[in-house]
Amino acid sequence: MKADLVYVDEFAAGIRWDAKYATWDNFTGKPVDGYQANRIVGTRALCAALERAQGKAEPRGFGLLLWDGYRPQRAVDNFLRWSELPEDGRTKPRHYPNIERSDMFTRGYVATRSGHSRGSTVDLTLYHLDTGELARMGGDHDLMDSISHHGAAGITEVEARNRETLASVMEAAGFERYAFEWWHYTLRDEPYPNTYFDCPIA
């Protein structure tokens, strides 16, 4: 990997992860090109900011669980090829129940040039430190639907409060939220704003 792209677990101790695109548990229904290991990668600046966010979440009784960080460009290209395949219905009910595959790009849920490929964007959620259970957020990772938008109607008071807690700790640590996905945050002062890396996560 590039020198400034590192494994988050080696630079931000105590943060949990489940790299969804290295598994069969994602909207494509199988591991994605470029994800050869179930690890989360990011820039050193990202890791430092995640440590700050974790420090702000812990007094509130929460820890951080990461689903994705750095995303090789070849993975984004994989998403594009997948979107052109015939619909098989395997992941549609869970991940994009109300849109078509090709709509993911025009609706802003998947990008042809992803901020993840710059190394300073993460997908994440909160979990309860006392039980280890994920906080209720009113929709899972990569649910491409309006209910995943910040400020969405149709979620409970607890779910809305948990989303706002996540936003609060992330923004206080130097991140910006993405309006369409409650789990998606980008480092405000990312070190490589115009660079899209393609080295695999191995």
Salt bridges, closest charged atoms under 4 A:
ASP4 OD1 - ARG44 NE 3.60
ASP9 OD1 - ARG39 NE 3.01
GLU10 OE2 - ARG39 NH2 3.24
ASP18 OD2 - LYS20 NZ 3.04
ASP25 OD2 - LYS20 NZ 2.62
ASP25 OD1 - ARG94 NH1 2.72
ASP33 OD2 - ARG81 NH2 2.71
ASP68 OD2 - ARG71 NH2 2.77
ASP68 OD2 - HIS116 ND1 3.63
GLU87 OE1 - ARG101 NE 3.10
ASP88 OD2 - ARG90 NE 3.23
ASP88 OD1 - ARG101 NH2 3.32
ASP123 OD2 - ARG71 NH2 3.70
ASP123 OD1 - HIS116 NE2 3.18
ASP123 OD2 - HIS141 NE2 3.23
ASP123 OD1 - HIS184 ND1 3.55
ASP140 OD2 - ARG94 NH2 2.91
ASP142 OD1 - HIS141 NE2 3.68
GLU157 OE2 - ARG161 NH1 3.78
GLU164 OE2 - ARG177 NH2 3.58
GLU171 OE2 - ARG177 NE 2.62
GLU176 OE2 - ARG188 NE 3.77
GLU181 OE1 - HIS184 ND1 3.20
GLU190 OE1 - ARG118 NE 2.85
ASP198 OD1 - ARG74 NE 3.19
